[in-house]
Amino acid sequence: MVVLYLFVAWGCDQRITPSERNGHFLQGASVKNLDNDSVVVEAKVKRNDTVLTTALIRIKNDTLKYVDSSYLKSYPAVDSLPSGNYNLRLTDPGIRDDSVSFYQPADFSISSIVPDTHLNPGGSRQVRISWLTSAGSNGYSYGVVRRNLAYQTAGYAQFVITGVTSITIPPDAFRLSGNLDTGWYYIYVYAYYGAPIASRNLPTSFPAGIDPNITRYNFTGSWGAITVSPRDSMYITELP
């Protein structure tokens, strides 16, 4: 049996080009969502380009369950996974016994939104949000999605310049169909650590583009953590 344990401590092995074809390949993330008070940990694992279906993956003392090509663990409340350090340990008997580390970014929230009336006629006004710092994060992205499509479609998502805790949302975020799409929109900020690859427990997509951060000999991939802020909102109306 292949055994994987989630412990915390990245090593300093020689960097190599990440590949799914050689050795062990891991990708996934821990997603702590303050907006719906839940945590989902998802990991996908391959060995020599073959999906491992019989692995044992653990975070803390909890076992992730294999479901449809992913190993999953859901927690019903965010305090089940407090912010801090966690370990990921990979044990494949007779082949590999290795460990990596990640940090779950601290809880935080959006602190202001402009216009503070939450009304944007014709989507013509600049929408600007600011948020509190999330300790332990490497950076931020933000997402915008129509209220009725949250957790269903990709929405609009972009990274924020490193060190910045405010952003002006472009009008394109409210025109994903090419035309102005009126109604309520939810706005989120994501604090991230490492190189998370996440598709679950996110109200809209997390943007791609972070370089893989597991680059060891025969052990490569992308892993990290995301903390999702409670949402703010904006109502886009037709022009008067």
MOUR-V736163 format. One line per field, one symbol per residue. psi: psi as a letter, one per 20 degrees, with the letter a starting at -180 (. if undefined). A space follows every 50 residues. Layout:
# MOUR-V736163
psi = ???
This chain:
# MOUR-V736163
psi = qppppoaoopalrpprppqiipbpppqaqpoooihjlrpppppppqoljp ppijqopqpckqpqppoljqpqpppiqhihmqqaqqqopoonpigqorqr qrpoqqqrrphqppqiikpnpjkiqpppqqrqqopiqiaqrqqpqqgijp jhrhbppqqqppipkqqppqhhhjlhihrporappqpqpppqpcmpopiq kphrqpqripqqjolrokorapqbqpppqqqarppprqq.
